[in-house]
Amino acid sequence: MRFSADWFTLGASMFYVGALLLELPLVHYYPLNGRWSLTLLGPDEGTVMHWYGLTLAALLGGLISAFVLPEQWLPRRVRDHISAIPLLAMVACALILTQ
């Protein structure tokens, strides 16, 4: 089993955008009381932070992509410009957040 940094970059970027777009964080954090939850709690718990859950979703998606998908499946053109993928993901996230 080999780790592919290119697939991790692509997978983590796409999973982050997808989790943000679909509003599917894996965990929720309530900073006022330091509480973690797998589900949304009531409004009496305070403000919820989704960033940790979105980052965890991206990390897991990137790791699965990096270990499962063979390197040769990644098109050469994508491999040559892999550093542009996170930048495109940031633009996509900015567009999602401005909606």
C-alpha positions in Angstrom: 0.0 0.0 0.0 1.5 3.3 -1.1 0.7 6.9 -0.2 0.1 9.3 -3.1 0.6 12.9 -2.1 -1.0 14.0 -5.4 -4.2 12.0 -4.7 -4.2 13.3 -1.1 -4.0 16.9 -2.3 -6.8 16.3 -4.8 -9.0 14.3 -2.5 -8.6 16.5 0.6 -9.4 19.6 -1.5 -12.4 18.1 -3.1 -13.8 16.6 0.1 -13.5 19.9 1.9 -15.4 21.8 -0.8 -18.0 19.0 -0.9 -18.4 18.9 2.9 -18.7 22.7 3.0 -21.2 22.8 0.1 -23.4 20.0 1.6 -22.9 21.2 5.1 -21.7 17.8 6.3 -19.0 18.3 9.1 -18.1 15.1 10.8 -18.1 16.7 14.3 -19.4 19.9 15.9 -17.6 21.9 18.5 -19.2 24.2 21.0 -16.4 26.6 22.2 -18.4 28.2 25.0 -18.5 25.0 27.0 -15.8 23.0 25.2 -18.2 20.3 24.1 -17.8 18.1 21.1 -20.8 16.4 19.4 -21.5 14.2 16.4 -24.9 15.8 16.1 -26.2 19.4 16.4 -27.2 20.3 19.9 -29.8 22.8 21.0 -29.3 26.6 20.8 -28.8 26.7 24.6 -25.3 25.2 24.0 -24.1 28.3 22.3 -22.5 28.9 18.9 -21.3 25.9 17.0 -18.1 25.6 15.1 -18.1 23.4 12.0 -14.5 24.0 10.8 -13.0 21.1 12.8 -15.6 18.7 11.4 -15.0 20.0 7.8 -11.3 19.6 8.2 -11.7 16.1 9.6 -13.9 15.2 6.6 -11.2 16.6 4.2 -8.4 14.7 6.0 -10.3 11.4 5.9 -11.3 11.8 2.3 -7.7 12.7 1.4 -6.3 9.8 3.2 -8.7 7.3 1.6 -7.9 8.8 -1.8 -4.2 8.7 -1.2 -4.1 5.0 -0.1 -6.7 3.5 -2.3 -6.4 5.2 -5.7 -3.4 4.2 -7.9 -1.1 7.0 -9.0 -1.4 6.1 -12.7 -5.2 6.9 -12.6 -4.4 10.5 -12.1 -4.1 12.3 -15.4 -0.7 13.7 -16.3 -2.1 17.2 -16.8 -3.6 17.2 -13.3 -0.3 15.9 -11.8 1.6 18.6 -13.6 -0.6 21.3 -12.1 -1.4 19.7 -8.7 -0.5 22.9 -6.8 -3.4 24.7 -8.4 -6.0 22.3 -6.9 -6.0 23.8 -3.4 -6.1 27.3 -4.8 -9.1 26.4 -6.9 -10.7 24.8 -3.8 -10.2 28.1 -1.9 -11.9 30.0 -4.6 -14.8 27.5 -4.6 -15.1 27.8 -0.8 -15.1 31.6 -1.0 -17.9 31.5 -3.6 -19.8 29.0 -1.4 -19.5 31.3 1.6 -20.6 34.4 -0.2 -23.9 32.7 -1.3 
